[in-house]
Amino acid sequence: MAGFIRGEGVELVKARTVDLMVPAQAEIVLEGYVLTDEQRMEGPFGDHTGYYSMPEEYPVFHVTTITHRRSPIYPATVVGRPPMEDYWMGKVTERIFLPIIKMIMPEIVDMNMPAEGIFHNLVLVSIKKEYPGQARKVMYGLWGLGLMNLTKTIIVVDDFVEVQNPSEVAWRVCNNINPSQDIVVVEGPLDDLEVGSPTPKFGGKVGIDATRKGPLEGYTRGWPPDIEMSTEIRELVDRKWADYGFQ
């Protein structure tokens, strides 16, 4: 990832106590090992969810050596109720991975992981819909992609909906969905810090199909058009602003 962002490879050197290569220009390198059968309690920590993550057992990292540059810089971010510093790192990740996701699912136009969703709890996706059930295909496809499998809520809208505008998405969702047909509830992996599930690391997810529906999806009525002012009316009003007393 670092090489992708930089546009060139990252220079590596051999670590001193473990059989790994590490970035040669790293500020600080912690070397060590983890035993798969050893855990200890840690926490509570203030976390990116906006809640304190409560004490829980986690693997132990045994440090064998620490190397660093002269006068090293210790990189850190402030986390807490979003949006905080780490949110913008998440937004960069969203933009970087979007072209890769579109290569796998070319019907995707754009996606937005708003701050309120703390990276993974809410993903808004617009698609160029061409066949019945395509929104569900996209939901399941995203849940099957790497760490996207941790996503708790996926909302799919049509390509002309601006997913970077959550207000517009909310308007489309509230108008377009038939709750008895357009909401998909499944179970699967969840983030370690998920607080809504009664069981850790596993629980329910929801997908919402807010796209326009057709006859093959059980919608036999005509889908209503948006209220939009025609170009002719817009131009007419613009020409008359001065007559209305506005400059």
N, C-alpha and C positions, 0 to 999 in steps of 0.2 A: 504493500500500500504506500509506504514511504517513497519507493522508487517511482510508482505511478504518479504521485502528486508532484514529485521533483522533476519528472521527465527524464531521469537517468538513474542508473543503479546506485545502490547504497554500498559504500566500501565496507567490507567486513574483515574482522581479524579473529584469530582463534582465542576462545576464552581460556582462562588460566587453570580452572579447576573442574570444568565440565566439558564434555565433548560436543560443544556447540560453537557456531560462529556468531559473533556479536557485532553491532555497528561500531566501526572504528572511531567515529567522531561523537559517540554517545557522551552525554554529560556524566551519567552515573550508570554503572553496570552492577547488578546484584546477581551473583552466581550461587547456585545451591541445588537442592533436591527436594522432592515431595514423596512421602510414603503413602501409598494408596489406602492403607488401612489405619491411618492416623488422622484424627480430627481433634480440634479443641474449640471451646466456646469463644466467640468474638462478638463484639457489639455491646450496646447499641451504637449505631452510626447514623448521622444525618445523611440522607441519600437523595438521589436525583428524583425520586418519586414525590418528594415534598413531605415524606414521613420519616420517622426514625425507624430503621430496620432493627428489629428486636434481636436479642442475643440468640445465636444459633451456632451449631457446630459446622466448622469448615476445615478443609485440608490445611496442613501446617507446612510452611516453607522454611527449610533449614538453610541458612546462609553459610556458604563456605568461604566466600571472599567478596570484597567490595572494591571495585576500581573506579576511578573518576578522573576527570580533567582537573587541571589546576583551577581553583576557585570555581567549582562547578555550579551551574544553575539548576535548582531543583524545580522541575516543571510541575504545576498543580493547577487545578481548577476549583472554583467555588461551586458547590452543588447545593440544592435545596428546592423549595417550591418553584416550579418552572414558570417563566423562563429564567434560567441562570446561565453561567458561562458554558457549562457542558452542553446546553441545548444547541448552541451554534455549531459545536462539533458534530452533533447529530444531524443538523440540517445540511452540513457539508457532505456527510456520508450519504444522505438521501440523494443529493444532486450527483455525486460521483457514481453511485450504483444504478441510477435510473437508466442510463444508456445500456448497461449490461442486462438489466431486467427486461428492457424493451427488445433486446435481441432474442430473449427466450420467449417473451409474450409480446409480439409486435402490435397487438391491438391496443396496448396501453399507450395513452397519450401523455399523461402526467400523473404524479402522485405527490401527496403532501402528508408529512407526519407532524401535525401541529404540536406546539409546546404542551398543550393540555393533555396530550397522549403520552408524554414522557418517552418519546422515540418510538416505542413499540406497542403501546396500548391502543392507538388509533391511527389507521392508515386510510387516507382518502385517495381514491384511484378513479381516473377518468379513462374510458375506453371507447374505441371506435367499434360500436356494436354492429355485428353483421348477421347474427343468427340467434335463435332462442337458447337461453341458458348460458350464454357467453359470460355473463357477469359471475355466475357461480363457478365456471371454469377458471376465471381469473382469481377468484377467492382461493380455491383449492390449490391453484398454481403458486400463489404467493405463500400460502402456508407450507408449501413444500420446498421453498427456497432458503437454504441456510438458516440464518438467525431470524429470517422472516417467520419462521415457524413459531416464534414467541408472540407474534402479533395477536392481541386479544380481540380487536374489533377492526373489520375491514368494511368500508362503505364504497360501493361502486356506482359511478354516475356516468352519464353520456359524455362524449368527447367535447361538446360545446360548453360544458359546465366548468367554471374556473375553480379548480380544487384548491388553489392558493387563497381563495376567499371562503373561509368556513361559513360565513353568513349565507352565501349563495348555496353552498352544499346543504346547509340545514333547511333552507327553503325547498330545495328539490326533494330532499328526503321526506320532509313532512307532507309534501303534496303527492309524491310519486309512489310511496310504498303501500301495499296491501299487507298489513302485518301477518295475516294468516298464511300468506304465500311467499312473501319476499324476504323473510328473516330466516337465516340458516343458523342453527345452533349445533356446534360440534364440540368435541373434547380433544385436548392435545397438550403438548408441552407449554409451560408458562415460564416467565422470567423468575429467577431466584427471589426477587424482591416483590413479587406479586402479593398484594394484601387482600384482594377480593375473594380469592379461592380458599375454601376450607382446608384444602390439602396443598402442601408445598410443591412447587415445580410442575404441577399438573392440574388441569381444570377446564372449564368451559370457555368457548370462544363464540363470537357472533359475527356473521356476515350479513350485510344489508344490501339488497339489490334495489337501488334507486334509479335504475335506467327506465326508459320508456318501454312499455310492454306491447306485444303484438298478439294476434290470434293464436299462434302456436304456443304461447305462454298462458293461454286462458283468458286473454283480454280481448273481448269481442266488441267493445265500444270503440268509437274513434278517439284517438289520443288528442287531447285539446292542444291547440297551438299556444305559444307564448304571446303575451300582450307586448307588441313591439311597435313603436312608431315608425312609419314608413319614411324612406329617405326624402320623398317629396314634402311631407309634412314638416320634417325637421328643417329642411331648407327654407320653407315658407315662414316658419316661426323665426328662424335666424334673421331673415330679411326684415322682419317687422319689429325686432327688438327696440329699435329707436322710436318707432311709433308707439310702443307700449310704455315709453319713458325710461328704458334701460339702455345704457351705453356699454 
